[in-house]
Amino acid sequence: MSEKPLVPYKSLKQKARIADWMYRETLRFFLEHQRMPEAEEFELLCQIVYAKVRISNYRVAYEEIQQIYAKRLDSYAQRIQRDVEAEVTLESLTKPPKQKKAPKPPRKRKKKKREPATT
């Protein structure tokens, strides 16, 4: 059984999701080491992000993910700087799970007052 062919990154509809994974991994690294990743560490982060991409069934070439990640790393560094100053953490970036609203009890219908029949 052959695998699906690779798709260009530009044609993906979930680019924001992948970019979010890239940023979160970079932020996680920065919070652990208090510095941006170097070449070998960047390679490891690329592999982590690419694993998430593959698990989500996106068929994109590793080299393309690596190239885009490297291109965005400087802007991530600036964003991380702002987020650290604003005391943003990974936990605060995580959206709280949506709570299901309790179903409303059915409304009681108001009975119409009948006027007495006149004879």
Secondary structure as UniProt FT lines:
FT   HELIX           9..11
FT   HELIX           15..33
FT   HELIX           39..55
FT   TURN            56..57
FT   HELIX           62..85
FT   TURN            86..87
FT   HELIX           90..93
//
